[in-house]
Amino acid sequence: MSNEMKRYVLELMEITITGNDYYTFDFKTEEDIPFKEGQYGVFMHVDKEIDGRKVRAFSIANSRQEKLLKISTKIVENPSDFKVKMRDLKVGDTMTFDGPMGSFTLEEDYHSVFIAGGIGITPIRGIVKQLEYLKLDKEAMLIHSEPRGLYPFKEEFDKLDFLEKHYVSSVEDTKKAIDELSLKYFDKAFYYISGSPGFVNAIKDQLVYNNVSKSNIKFDRFSGY
C-alpha cells in the first residue's frame, strides 16, 4: 500500500456531538485514501477566511473497511477560528486532507493495550475497528481516561466482545488500570498511548517504570485543542 502524501477533497456527511465539546465529523471522499489505521492528516478549510493558523492535523478515526473518513476533536467554549469554522460546517461543505502520515499503527504480532486520554481515543477507534475486521488471535485491552466520564465511541466499543474495556475518570484509577495490564503483559503487548502531551509523557514514564521496553510503546500527542 502506497503511503505517498497527496491532497484529497472531503465532503461533510454528518457531525455528531458527545457531551458538549467532543465533535465527530464524517466525510466522504471521491477517491480512496491509502491510509493505515491510526495515521493522521493535515486539514484545511476551502473558500473560508481563517484568522490564525490555517491548517490543523487530525487523526483518522475509521478503518479502511468503513467507506468514509472520520475525525473527532474537542471544540471548547472559546475555540480558534479554525475550530469555529469546523463547528459551523454544513452537510455538503468541503475541507481538504493532506496525508496520510504517522506511525501510530497496529503491530499485529503482539497483544494490544490502548491507553487514551479524552479525545485521544480518535486514532484508537480506527485501530480497534481494524482489529474487529482482522479477527487476530491476540488480546486487546482499552483504558479510556476522561475526567468528566464522557467517552466518545463507548456505545460502539461496548458491543465488541474481543475488546476488554476499562473506563476510568481519575488519575488514581488510570494508573491502577495501567499497572494491572502492564504488569500482566510486559513486552508481550504493544502499548498505544494517545492524548495530551502531559498525559502521554506520564503514561510512558509509568510503563517504563514497570519494565515495559520503550520499543513496545507507541504514542500520538494531541495538542492545540
N, C-alpha and C positions, 0 to 999 in steps of 0.2 A: 504494500500500500504506500503510495507516494505521500510524503509529508511536506511537499513544497507549499510555501505560503503564497496565497493569492487573495484577491478581493472578491467577495460574494455579496449579492444583494439579498436582504432578508425582508419578508413582508409579514407584518404582525397579524397573528390569528386570534390571540387571546391574552388577557392579563388576569392573573388570579392573585389574591392577597391573603396572606396568613397573618393574623393579628391586625395591626395597623401599619406595619412598616416593612414586612417581607413581601416583595413583589416578584412574581414569576411571569416571565414573558415567553410565549410560544410563537415561534416564527416558522414560516415555510420558505423554502428555497427553490429557485428554479433549477438548480443543479446540485448533485450530491456533494457534500463537503467531506473530503477524505481524512477525517479526524480519528484519533484514538480516544476512547473514553477517559475522562479526566483532564484532557487538554483544555486550552483556552484560546481566545482570540481577542483582537482589538476591534472595538465597535465605534462607529461614528454615525451621527445623525445625517440625514440627507435634506438639503434645502432648508436648513434651520440655522439661524444665527445663535451661537453659543457663547456666553460670557465665560471666561476662564478656560479650563482645559477642554480641548475639542475632542479628545479620544479617551476611552476607558477600556480596560481589559476586564473581561468576564469569562468565568469558567463555563464550559459546556456541561449541562445537567442531564443530557439524554444519552441513550445508547445509539449505536448505528442502526439498530433494528427499528427504532422509532423514527418515523418519517417526518421529522421536524427538527428544529433547533431550539432548545430550551435553555434559558438562563434565569438566574434569580439574583436579586440584590436587595440590600437594605436601603430604604429611602426614608431618611429621618425627617424631623419636623422642619428644619431649615436646610434643605439639601442644596447641592451645587446646581447651577443652571442646567448642566448636562442631565442630572437626575430628574429635575423638574420636567424637562422636555421628554424624558422617558416616561415618567408618570402620566403625562398628558397625551401619550401616543394613542391613536385610534386604530381600530381594526382596518387593515389595508395600508397603513403608513409603513414606511421603509426605513431601515438602517443598513449600514454596510458592516461586513465582518472581514477582517484581515487575519488570516491564520491558516491552519491551526498551529499552535505552539505548545511546548511544555512536555515534561517527562513524568508527570504525576499520573502514571498509568499502571495497569494491573501486572503483577508478577504471578503468572498462572501456576507456577510450581510450588507455591507457598500458601499457607493459610493467610487469611486477610483480617487485620484488625483496623477498622476505620474509626478515627477519632475526630469528631467535628465540633467546632465551636460556633454556635449561631448559624449565620448564613454560609459558613464553611461547609455545610452539608452539600452544597451545589455540585462540585465535581464528584463527590462520593456517590450521589444518586446515580450518575451516569455509569460508574463502575459497578454499582450494585445491580443495575439493570443489565449490564453486560454479563455479570455472574448468573443472573436469572436465566439468561439465554444459553450460556455455555454449559451449565449444569456440571461443573467440575467436582471431582471427588476431594474437595477441600472445604475446610470450615471457614465461615465468615462471621465476624462479630462487629457490631456497631456501637460506639459510645457517642451519644449526641448530647453535648452540654449546652444548655440555654438557660440563663438565669431567670427568665420570666416563664419558663415552661411552654414556650411556643416552638413547635417542632415542624418546620416545613417538610412535607412528604411523609409524615408519620403514618397517615392513613394507608399510603401505598406500602410502606415498609412493613406494617403490621400484618399484611396479607402474605408476606414471604416467609415460609416456614424454614427455609435454609439459613436465614439471617438471624443470629442471636442479637437481641436489641437491649441496650441499656440507655434509658432516657434519664438524664441527671440535670440538676439545676444549680447545685452548689459546687464550690471548688473542692470541698472535702469529699463529696460523693464522686466527683470526676476523678480525683486522684485515686480513690479506693477502687473504682472500676478499672482504671488503667493498671494499677498494681496487680489486681486479680488476673487480668488477661496476660500481661507481660511476664509475670512470674509463672504462668502456666505454659506459655508458648516460647518464650525467649526468641531464639533465632529460627524457630520453625515457622514463624509468621513474618510477613511484611507489615509494617505499621504505616498507615496513611493518615497524616495529620493535616487538617485544613481549618483555618480560622485566622484570627488577627495575628499580627507578628508576635505580640506578647504571649498569646495562647500557644502558638506553635513552639516558641522557644522554651516555654515552661514544660510542655509535654515532652519535647525532645530531651531536655535535661533529665526528666523523670525516667524516661525509657533507658537512657544511657546509664543512669544510676542503678537501674535494675538489670544491668548487664546485657541489654539489647545492643547489638552491633549497630554503629551508625550507618553501615551499608544496608541495613534492613529497614531504614526509616526514610520515607518519602514525605515531602511536605509541600503545601500550597498556602502561601501567605496572602491573606486578604487585607488590603489597606485602602484607605480613602473611601470609607463608606459614604 
